[in-house]
């Protein structure tokens, strides 16, 4: 069992797309759980999460103040299993994301942190003066 943990605040529209993407994620060996901590949203976040209750192994809780770190710490109470995957409310994971993380954790039990590529998904490309892009 592994737990995916994310915090959100007033991003119901983007969170809906993220949860739709999570519906296509393959379940890793041992299963998984999605813990979403609402950090005081006023935009319908609760309703968005509730609409995925029958589609995802989701657990919703509220930590109304204190910022993202406070919300993530609050979410630790809902963690199950031996692997915690921290992510954001605007990700669109590949279907095999959790399977590959589970495999990496099991293959490298001496490692305490794992990571992977993060590819931006721009609504429109950033202008050239924004920084250096590889």
Secondary structure by P-SEA (a helix, b strand, c coil): cbbbbbbbccaaaaaaaaaaaaaacccccccbbbbbbbcccccaaaaaaaaaccccbbbbbbbccccaaaaaaaacccccccbbbbbccccccccaaaaaaaaaaaacccccbbbbbbbbbccccccccccccc
